[in-house]
Amino acid sequence: MTRLPDPLSILVAALSRLPGIGPRSAERIALHVVQSDAAHVEHLAHALAEARRRIRPCERCGALTETSPCAICEAPARDAHALCIVERATDVFTLEKAGAFRGRYHVLGGRLSPVNGVGPEDLRLDSLAERLATEPIREMILALGTDVEGDATAHYLAQRFSSPQVQVTRLAAGLPAGSGLDFADDLTLSRALEGRQPLR
Amino acid sequence: MTRLPDPLSILVAALSRLPGIGPRSAERIALHVVQSDAAHVEHLAHALAEARRRIRPCERCGALTETSPCAICEAPARDAHALCIVERATDVFTLEKAGAFRGRYHVLGGRLSPVNGVGPEDLRLDSLAERLATEPIREMILALGTDVEGDATAHYLAQRFSSPQVQVTRLAAGLPAGSGLDFADDLTLSRALEGRQPLR
């Protein structure tokens, strides 16, 4: 019985390390690759290496960018008074896609998690403190996950950074758009109730 | 609003062309790639290019191989009397993994499909005829899909290549192993009934 030829099994192993790619899809992709147009494969290999080489974290906000400081940090049209705090660099793309925020960002690079040994010193908080001291920031909007660790991180940030000059706010928790009560879990419902708004 | 930086959107587009990778998983993989260890990304890019460069179809049987003729064609221990006909090069790996066949293979490179304009001249039939003329093949085992096109291809091959010297057989159709009657569809059940075997 023969196994896959070496270059194929090496490729399958390398593909299996990507997020969301199991051994079976890795094999399917590898077999597709060796049978597809050589130019396409070259292009993909080049795109991988180039993206890794050219994309890096912005020295100011931590977002993924080709130029540092990034286009958002440098754009004069963005609101310099509002700073949105996110956990991961990819969260910036998610929020930009929604197109609802016109200020700047700061990437924490994680969230407080005592169980996993992540403390304040592991997050990008020194650079956050420096930005609060040097930029005309009036509001710090916490766009963090709504689980226990997100809550703990939000609490810590509010304690440490809120001041008469800087108001700390957090994204509303409540019912997702286009969804009914029957799809909401208990915690979402009780948070939506707590955060109820008067109708004008 | 900013879009993904160019090297990232180029990578997302290239990844989306792979089988089973939609735009969302392509984006997830791309964002993972630009944030992971540079050596891992280099390794993946290299594995892609190397697999494409080093793996090609065996000149004799059409299976994917580094050396041509492939290891299976060259192995003296394989039964030279039995030739297994498959549609695609990847079917060889599937059958080898099962470990149930000890003969050699011939890859058709497709199956007859008048609707899609695939005729006998598009399959690797000249090389098959040559092998039947020069190798001591006594049985040609058709391991084709069990749909209409698989049936048509099997019928055509049996008509054209069966002879007093070469018996043409086809893989049994019936109930899959480890499954009950309740999971079998009507066609599988009627084929299993047609192909019923006497118990010895």
Boltz contact constraints between the chains, C-beta under 6 A:
constraints:
  - contact:
      token1: [A, 1]
      token2: [B, 96]
      max_distance: 6.0
  - contact:
      token1: [A, 1]
      token2: [B, 99]
      max_distance: 6.0
  - contact:
      token1: [A, 2]
      token2: [B, 71]
      max_distance: 6.0
  - contact:
      token1: [A, 2]
      token2: [B, 96]
      max_distance: 6.0
  - contact:
      token1: [A, 5]
      token2: [B, 55]
      max_distance: 6.0
  - contact:
      token1: [A, 5]
      token2: [B, 66]
      max_distance: 6.0
  - contact:
      token1: [A, 7]
      token2: [B, 50]
      max_distance: 6.0
  - contact:
      token1: [A, 7]
      token2: [B, 51]
      max_distance: 6.0
  - contact:
      token1: [A, 7]
      token2: [B, 54]
      max_distance: 6.0
  - contact:
      token1: [A, 7]
      token2: [B, 55]
      max_distance: 6.0
  - contact:
      token1: [A, 8]
      token2: [B, 51]
      max_distance: 6.0
  - contact:
      token1: [A, 8]
      token2: [B, 55]
      max_distance: 6.0
  - contact:
      token1: [A, 10]
      token2: [B, 47]
      max_distance: 6.0
  - contact:
      token1: [A, 11]
      token2: [B, 47]
      max_distance: 6.0
  - contact:
      token1: [A, 11]
      token2: [B, 51]
      max_distance: 6.0
  - contact:
      token1: [A, 14]
      token2: [B, 43]
      max_distance: 6.0
  - contact:
      token1: [A, 14]
      token2: [B, 44]
      max_distance: 6.0
  - contact:
      token1: [A, 14]
      token2: [B, 47]
      max_distance: 6.0
  - contact:
      token1: [A, 18]
      token2: [B, 29]
      max_distance: 6.0
  - contact:
      token1: [A, 19]
      token2: [B, 28]
      max_distance: 6.0
  - contact:
      token1: [A, 19]
      token2: [B, 32]
      max_distance: 6.0
  - contact:
      token1: [A, 20]
      token2: [B, 25]
      max_distance: 6.0
  - contact:
      token1: [A, 25]
      token2: [B, 20]
      max_distance: 6.0
  - contact:
      token1: [A, 28]
      token2: [B, 19]
      max_distance: 6.0
  - contact:
      token1: [A, 29]
      token2: [B, 18]
      max_distance: 6.0
  - contact:
      token1: [A, 31]
      token2: [B, 90]
      max_distance: 6.0
  - contact:
      token1: [A, 32]
      token2: [B, 19]
      max_distance: 6.0
  - contact:
      token1: [A, 33]
      token2: [B, 52]
      max_distance: 6.0
  - contact:
      token1: [A, 34]
      token2: [B, 51]
      max_distance: 6.0
  - contact:
      token1: [A, 34]
      token2: [B, 52]
      max_distance: 6.0
  - contact:
      token1: [A, 34]
      token2: [B, 55]
      max_distance: 6.0
  - contact:
      token1: [A, 38]
      token2: [B, 52]
      max_distance: 6.0
  - contact:
      token1: [A, 41]
      token2: [B, 48]
      max_distance: 6.0
  - contact:
      token1: [A, 41]
      token2: [B, 52]
      max_distance: 6.0
  - contact:
      token1: [A, 43]
      token2: [B, 14]
      max_distance: 6.0
  - contact:
      token1: [A, 44]
      token2: [B, 14]
      max_distance: 6.0
  - contact:
      token1: [A, 45]
      token2: [B, 45]
      max_distance: 6.0
  - contact:
      token1: [A, 45]
      token2: [B, 48]
      max_distance: 6.0
  - contact:
      token1: [A, 45]
      token2: [B, 49]
      max_distance: 6.0
  - contact:
      token1: [A, 47]
      token2: [B, 10]
      max_distance: 6.0
  - contact:
      token1: [A, 47]
      token2: [B, 11]
      max_distance: 6.0
  - contact:
      token1: [A, 47]
      token2: [B, 14]
      max_distance: 6.0
  - contact:
      token1: [A, 48]
      token2: [B, 41]
      max_distance: 6.0
  - contact:
      token1: [A, 48]
      token2: [B, 45]
      max_distance: 6.0
  - contact:
      token1: [A, 49]
      token2: [B, 45]
      max_distance: 6.0
  - contact:
      token1: [A, 50]
      token2: [B, 7]
      max_distance: 6.0
  - contact:
      token1: [A, 51]
      token2: [B, 7]
      max_distance: 6.0
  - contact:
      token1: [A, 51]
      token2: [B, 8]
      max_distance: 6.0
  - contact:
      token1: [A, 51]
      token2: [B, 11]
      max_distance: 6.0
  - contact:
      token1: [A, 51]
      token2: [B, 34]
      max_distance: 6.0
  - contact:
      token1: [A, 52]
      token2: [B, 33]
      max_distance: 6.0
  - contact:
      token1: [A, 52]
      token2: [B, 34]
      max_distance: 6.0
  - contact:
      token1: [A, 52]
      token2: [B, 38]
      max_distance: 6.0
  - contact:
      token1: [A, 52]
      token2: [B, 41]
      max_distance: 6.0
  - contact:
      token1: [A, 54]
      token2: [B, 7]
      max_distance: 6.0
  - contact:
      token1: [A, 55]
      token2: [B, 7]
      max_distance: 6.0
  - contact:
      token1: [A, 55]
      token2: [B, 8]
      max_distance: 6.0
  - contact:
      token1: [A, 55]
      token2: [B, 34]
      max_distance: 6.0
  - contact:
      token1: [A, 66]
      token2: [B, 5]
      max_distance: 6.0
  - contact:
      token1: [A, 71]
      token2: [B, 2]
      max_distance: 6.0
  - contact:
      token1: [A, 90]
      token2: [B, 31]
      max_distance: 6.0
  - contact:
      token1: [A, 96]
      token2: [B, 1]
      max_distance: 6.0
  - contact:
      token1: [A, 96]
      token2: [B, 2]
      max_distance: 6.0
  - contact:
      token1: [A, 99]
      token2: [B, 1]
      max_distance: 6.0
